[in-house]
Amino acid sequence: MEQKINPVKSFIAKKVLTKKKAEGEFVDKSMDNDKLGRTSNGIKKILETEIAPMLAMHGGRVEFVSFEEGTVKIRLKGACHGCALSELTLKEGVERILKEKIRKIKSVENVEPR
């Protein structure tokens, strides 16, 4: 019997196995409050350009809520809301990608839809 591979798990596994060095305009090494806006904008850009397309392939969406004291709060929507794999997507997908790109990020949390 042929086993089907879950595309989300496959994508996340591929990303985990092919970690790349975090470089570029989104890497902020300082904790200056002046850079908070730039950090939030960097988070939004990563969510829009890298994470949203991955989630959209499976009917999901992501919304930026806030960034405070190293914690990014997002809202998983669409097919992601209530999905059994949403925690895996959050930690091994969204959080890992954001932490690679922006060193200030300590964790990513999902907040319930309004």
C-alpha positions in Angstrom: 0.0 0.0 0.0 1.4 3.4 -1.0 1.7 5.9 1.8 0.6 9.5 1.0 2.8 12.3 2.3 1.1 15.2 3.9 2.3 18.3 1.9 2.4 20.5 5.0 4.6 18.1 6.9 6.7 17.6 3.8 7.2 21.4 3.5 8.1 21.8 7.2 10.5 18.9 7.2 12.2 20.3 4.1 12.6 23.7 5.7 13.9 22.1 9.0 16.4 20.0 7.1 17.6 22.9 4.9 18.2 25.6 7.5 20.0 28.5 6.2 22.0 31.2 7.9 19.9 34.2 9.0 21.2 37.2 7.1 19.9 40.3 5.4 17.7 43.3 6.1 15.5 41.5 8.6 18.1 40.5 11.1 18.1 43.0 14.0 20.8 42.4 16.6 19.9 45.3 19.0 16.9 45.8 21.2 16.5 49.6 20.6 12.9 50.7 20.8 13.6 52.8 17.6 13.8 49.5 15.7 10.6 48.1 17.0 8.7 49.4 14.0 11.2 48.1 11.6 11.1 44.7 13.3 7.3 44.6 13.1 7.5 45.5 9.5 10.1 42.8 8.9 7.9 40.3 10.6 4.9 41.3 8.5 7.0 41.1 5.3 8.2 37.6 6.1 4.6 36.5 7.0 3.4 37.9 3.7 6.2 36.7 1.4 7.2 33.3 2.9 4.7 32.0 5.3 1.3 33.1 3.8 1.9 31.4 0.5 2.8 28.2 2.2 -0.4 28.3 4.3 -2.5 29.4 1.3 -1.6 26.2 -0.5 -3.7 24.4 2.1 -6.5 26.9 2.6 -4.9 28.7 5.5 -4.2 32.3 6.3 -2.0 34.2 8.8 -2.6 37.6 10.4 0.0 39.6 12.3 -1.4 40.7 15.7 1.6 42.2 17.7 5.3 42.0 18.7 6.2 42.6 22.3 9.2 41.6 24.4 10.4 39.0 21.9 7.0 37.4 21.4 5.2 37.5 18.1 1.4 37.1 18.2 -0.3 35.9 15.1 -3.8 34.6 14.2 -4.0 31.5 12.1 -7.2 31.6 10.1 -9.0 29.6 7.4 -8.2 25.9 7.2 -5.4 26.4 9.8 -7.9 27.4 12.5 -8.7 24.3 14.4 -6.4 22.0 12.3 -4.8 19.2 14.1 -1.4 20.2 12.6 -1.7 23.9 13.5 0.7 23.6 16.5 3.3 21.9 14.3 2.8 24.5 11.6 3.2 27.3 14.3 6.3 26.0 16.0 8.2 24.1 13.2 7.1 26.4 10.4 6.2 29.9 11.4 8.3 30.3 14.6 11.4 28.6 13.1 11.3 30.8 10.0 10.8 34.0 11.9 13.5 33.2 14.5 16.0 32.4 11.7 15.4 35.8 10.1 14.9 38.1 13.2 17.1 37.3 16.2 14.9 39.4 18.6 12.1 36.8 18.3 12.0 34.4 21.3 8.6 32.8 20.5 5.5 32.9 18.4 2.0 32.4 19.8 -1.3 31.9 18.1 -4.2 34.0 19.4 -7.8 32.9 18.8 -9.8 34.6 16.1 -12.1 37.4 17.0 
